[in-house]
Amino acid sequence: MGHDLVIEVGVWSATLSLDDDPAASTLELTAHPTSLRVRKGTGGVQPLAEADKTAIERTIDTHVLQRKTIAFCSTAIAVTDAGSP
């Protein structure tokens, strides 16, 4: 309990569509919920065992994400002061 986790997403895809006008550019990403793997856990009362990592992955998949695909779609892309989006 209380660990800071590093989680790797194993199965994902993304599409970046660039436009001459950065505001019209888009980014869409999807990730498969069962592909998440706990790679590291720091902090907490005691170190994470492999069984703990597996239990965390199962909890994320079934109780948090409920086996639903993770999806991200940008709502805006802006140009920074350096001139890069």
Backbone torsions as a table, in degrees:
resi	resn	phi	psi	omega
1	MET	NA	139.4	176.4
2	GLY	83.8	17.3	179.6
3	HIS	-82.3	147.6	167.1
4	ASP	-91.6	120.3	-172.2
5	LEU	-102.2	144.3	166.8
6	VAL	-106.4	117.6	-176.8
7	ILE	-117.3	129.7	178.8
8	GLU	-100.0	136.6	175.4
9	VAL	-98.7	115.5	-174.7
10	GLY	-84.1	-35.3	-176.6
11	VAL	-123.6	112.3	-179.6
12	TRP	-152.3	164.1	173.4
13	SER	-146.8	152.8	-179.1
14	ALA	-144.8	149.8	176.2
15	THR	-130.3	122.8	175.8
16	LEU	-110.6	119.8	178.0
17	SER	-111.5	110.3	-178.6
18	LEU	-94.1	139.3	178.6
19	ASP	-122.4	156.7	176.1
20	ASP	-56.4	-33.1	174.7
21	ASP	-94.6	108.9	-177.2
22	PRO	-52.8	-31.7	-179.3
23	ALA	-65.4	-21.5	179.5
24	ALA	-93.6	-1.8	178.2
25	SER	-77.1	153.0	-179.3
26	THR	-137.0	156.5	174.2
27	LEU	-135.4	126.2	176.9
28	GLU	-126.2	136.1	-178.9
29	LEU	-138.0	138.9	172.2
30	THR	-129.0	147.8	179.3
31	ALA	-136.9	140.6	-179.3
32	HIS	-79.5	127.5	-173.6
33	PRO	-64.9	-28.7	-178.5
34	THR	-85.4	1.1	-179.1
35	SER	-94.6	1.9	179.9
36	LEU	-74.5	133.1	179.6
37	ARG	-131.1	130.2	175.4
38	VAL	-76.7	116.5	-178.4
39	ARG	-96.3	-30.6	-176.7
40	LYS	-157.8	147.4	174.7
41	GLY	-137.0	121.4	178.7
42	THR	-113.2	161.4	-177.3
43	GLY	77.3	-159.2	-179.8
44	GLY	79.1	168.6	-177.1
45	VAL	-71.7	-38.9	179.3
46	GLN	-142.2	159.7	-179.2
47	PRO	-61.0	152.5	177.0
48	LEU	-77.5	130.3	172.6
49	ALA	-88.7	164.9	178.2
50	GLU	-58.1	-37.9	178.6
51	ALA	-64.0	-35.7	176.6
52	ASP	-64.3	-44.0	179.6
53	LYS	-60.7	-44.2	179.1
54	THR	-62.6	-41.4	179.5
55	ALA	-65.4	-38.9	177.7
56	ILE	-64.3	-45.1	178.9
57	GLU	-59.4	-43.3	-179.7
58	ARG	-64.7	-42.4	179.4
59	THR	-63.4	-44.4	177.9
60	ILE	-59.3	-47.0	-177.0
61	ASP	-65.1	-49.1	-171.8
62	THR	-89.3	-37.0	-174.6
63	HIS	-99.8	-35.4	-177.9
64	VAL	-87.6	-58.2	-177.6
65	LEU	-87.0	-18.7	-178.9
66	GLN	51.6	41.5	178.8
67	ARG	59.0	23.2	178.2
68	LYS	-94.5	142.0	179.2
69	THR	-62.0	139.1	174.9
70	ILE	-82.7	130.8	-178.6
71	ALA	-134.0	139.2	175.5
72	PHE	-132.8	134.6	174.9
73	CYS	-136.1	124.9	-178.5
74	SER	-62.6	146.4	174.6
75	THR	-106.0	-15.6	178.5
76	ALA	-163.8	145.6	171.1
77	ILE	-129.7	130.0	-176.1
78	ALA	-124.2	155.5	175.7
79	VAL	-85.0	132.4	178.2
80	THR	-83.3	175.1	177.1
81	ASP	-59.8	-28.6	-179.9
82	ALA	-76.8	-8.5	178.1
83	GLY	91.9	4.0	178.9
84	SER	-105.9	143.5	177.6
85	PRO	-69.0	NA	NA
